[in-house]
């Protein structure tokens, strides 16, 4: 049953990634990227790492995608500019040749990789307790420094936004 879900999540991730780069409309690309993030969260849950799956959904599929959509809305290019973009025959030919070459190299590399799979996952792998202990015991100072850095960035953004209103 896990292999069926893995296949579904893999197809979702690959299709989402493909449509992220294939769509001309940036909002549609952002939504395709969200599908990819959700598929990766599903894979984390298959690996018995529920906290990573939740972080993937909250941080990437939630916060980062809200930021990306916000930036897309700020740029706000009209649809006429997307209609003007055309791919010439030369660019299409070069893209296909490079894509086939890259795909062949990728398949050769993937075929040569031999990764031994662990027989069982360690006890507590991906649990909230393990992540919390690692975060607050081993990485307490980097965590606090990043918190201060984010606070300074938020205060700076508010100050810059307030200057434009005055």
Secondary structure as UniProt FT lines:
FT   HELIX           2..22
FT   HELIX           26..46
FT   TURN            47..48
FT   HELIX           50..55
FT   HELIX           56..64
FT   HELIX           65..75
FT   HELIX           79..84
FT   HELIX           89..112
FT   TURN            123..126
FT   HELIX           128..133
FT   HELIX           134..138
FT   HELIX           140..165
//
